Amino acid sequence: MTKNRVALLKVPVWALCLTPAALLVHRALTDRLGANPVEFITHKTGFWALTFLMISLAITPLRRITHWNDAIKFRRLLGLFSFFYALLHFSTYLVLDQFFDFGAIVEDIVKRPYITVGFTAFICLLLLTLTSTKGSIR
């Protein structure tokens, strides 16, 4: 596949990756986030963070099975969208759920295993994102 075809394919991939965020914004603007909007936003952004992480991790096996080597050019993009949704997820927790109460956040991290795992995963994604620049890759 030529470089131009890969570039053209990235446009619909971007659009598909932004669709969950656009739908979430639409639901917020039309007051359709349910009885507990913070929980709804937290669950949706967490779901999409995990979904994009799984899709980005599936790129290498997909490439090996199908011999579509250009698929690798989408792995970084999908991984960055995973971080984008994880950042939205973490921001929802930090701002809307805990209101920047860092004492309560630390207590939650220690007390609840799923928050400990989530926070650890967020830090790992943050490190992967920081090292995914072209300069870092070189």
Helices and strands as residue ranges (DSSP letters): H 3-29, H 37-66, G 69-74, H 75-91, I 92-97, H 102-111, H 113-130, H 134-137
